Amino acid sequence: EDHPQTINMMSEMAGTFQDLGRNIESLELYKQVLAQRQRVLPVDDPLTLDTMHAVGRALNNLDRNEEALVLVEETLEKQSRVIGEEHSDTQSTLSLLGGVLSALKRHDEACVIYERLLVIVLRLKGEE
């Protein structure tokens, strides 16, 4: 069912599966939530972008980092455009991207991402 409350509950359940280490179930449920949100919400809705991040994190948890990288980069591009780079959700996706790159042994690229994130955080705290 595509009712918003049902979709939200499914997302909560997927997060709980992840907390329990039930990563395959979490990924499958997050994918369902993403498909439903893409069907019923406007293109690039922040809830959909949040779910894209969750799917990327679930893929990362399963060491499916090549897949995660594609999705996380797409999520970051959209979040930067829609909600801005300084938004906490975008910062979280930047951090996830750094972790995915590190998992792929692309440490130089991960370092650039973490430096970018640090600049944003320091700017927001007034510590440039």
BELZI-V962958 format. One record per residue. N is the residue number from 1. RES is the residue in one letter. SS is DSSP state (alpha for helix, beta for strand, coil for the rest). PHI is phi as a letter, one per 40 degrees, with the letter a starting at -180 (none if undefined). PSI is psi in radians with two decimals (999 if undefined). Layout:
[[N:RES:SS:PHI:PSI] [N:RES:SS:PHI:PSI]]
This chain:
[[1:E:coil:none:2.50] [2:D:coil:c:0.34] [3:H:coil:c:2.35] [4:P:alpha:d:-0.69] [5:Q:alpha:c:-0.67] [6:T:alpha:c:-0.78] [7:I:alpha:c:-0.77] [8:N:alpha:c:-0.71] [9:M:alpha:c:-0.70] [10:M:alpha:c:-0.69] [11:S:alpha:c:-0.74] [12:E:alpha:c:-0.72] [13:M:alpha:c:-0.71] [14:A:alpha:c:-0.72] [15:G:alpha:c:-0.66] [16:T:alpha:c:-0.72] [17:F:alpha:d:-0.75] [18:Q:alpha:c:-0.76] [19:D:alpha:d:-0.56] [20:L:coil:c:-0.02] [21:G:coil:g:0.22] [22:R:coil:c:1.17] [23:N:alpha:c:-0.59] [24:I:alpha:c:-0.80] [25:E:alpha:c:-0.67] [26:S:alpha:c:-0.84] [27:L:alpha:d:-0.83] [28:E:alpha:c:-0.72] [29:L:alpha:c:-0.73] [30:Y:alpha:c:-0.65] [31:K:alpha:c:-0.69] [32:Q:alpha:c:-0.77] [33:V:alpha:c:-0.77] [34:L:alpha:c:-0.80] [35:A:alpha:c:-0.74] [36:Q:alpha:c:-0.76] [37:R:alpha:c:-0.66] [38:Q:alpha:c:-0.51] [39:R:alpha:c:-0.65] [40:V:alpha:b:-0.30] [41:L:coil:b:2.79] [42:P:coil:c:2.70] [43:V:coil:d:2.36] [44:D:coil:g:0.46] [45:D:coil:c:2.43] [46:P:alpha:d:-0.59] [47:L:alpha:c:-0.67] [48:T:alpha:c:-0.74] [49:L:alpha:c:-0.67] [50:D:alpha:c:-0.69] [51:T:alpha:c:-0.63] [52:M:alpha:d:-0.75] [53:H:alpha:d:-0.78] [54:A:alpha:c:-0.70] [55:V:alpha:c:-0.75] [56:G:alpha:d:-0.74] [57:R:alpha:c:-0.72] [58:A:alpha:c:-0.72] [59:L:alpha:c:-0.75] [60:N:alpha:c:-0.72] [61:N:alpha:c:-0.46] [62:L:coil:c:0.18] [63:D:coil:f:0.51] [64:R:coil:c:1.08] [65:N:alpha:c:-0.47] [66:E:alpha:c:-0.77] [67:E:alpha:c:-0.75] [68:A:alpha:c:-0.74] [69:L:alpha:d:-0.82] [70:V:alpha:d:-0.83] [71:L:alpha:c:-0.72] [72:V:alpha:c:-0.69] [73:E:alpha:c:-0.71] [74:E:alpha:c:-0.75] [75:T:alpha:c:-0.79] [76:L:alpha:c:-0.75] [77:E:alpha:c:-0.80] [78:K:alpha:c:-0.75] [79:Q:alpha:c:-0.72] [80:S:alpha:c:-0.67] [81:R:alpha:c:-0.72] [82:V:alpha:c:-0.83] [83:I:coil:b:-0.13] [84:G:coil:g:2.67] [85:E:coil:c:-0.40] [86:E:coil:c:-0.14] [87:H:coil:c:2.50] [88:S:alpha:c:-0.58] [89:D:alpha:c:-0.71] [90:T:alpha:c:-0.70] [91:Q:alpha:c:-0.70] [92:S:alpha:c:-0.68] [93:T:alpha:c:-0.64] [94:L:alpha:d:-0.78] [95:S:alpha:c:-0.76] [96:L:alpha:c:-0.73] [97:L:alpha:c:-0.74] [98:G:alpha:d:-0.74] [99:G:alpha:c:-0.70] [100:V:alpha:c:-0.79] [101:L:alpha:c:-0.72] [102:S:alpha:c:-0.74] [103:A:alpha:c:-0.49] [104:L:coil:c:0.13] [105:K:coil:g:0.46] [106:R:coil:b:1.09] [107:H:alpha:c:-0.63] [108:D:alpha:c:-0.74] [109:E:alpha:c:-0.68] [110:A:alpha:c:-0.71] [111:C:alpha:c:-0.72] [112:V:alpha:c:-0.73] [113:I:alpha:c:-0.80] [114:Y:alpha:c:-0.63] [115:E:alpha:c:-0.74] [116:R:alpha:d:-0.77] [117:L:alpha:c:-0.74] [118:L:alpha:c:-0.72] [119:V:alpha:d:-0.76] [120:I:alpha:c:-0.84] [121:V:alpha:c:-0.76] [122:L:alpha:c:-0.68] [123:R:alpha:c:-0.76] [124:L:alpha:c:-0.49] [125:K:alpha:c:-0.07] [126:G:coil:g:0.47] [127:E:coil:b:0.61] [128:E:coil:d:999]]
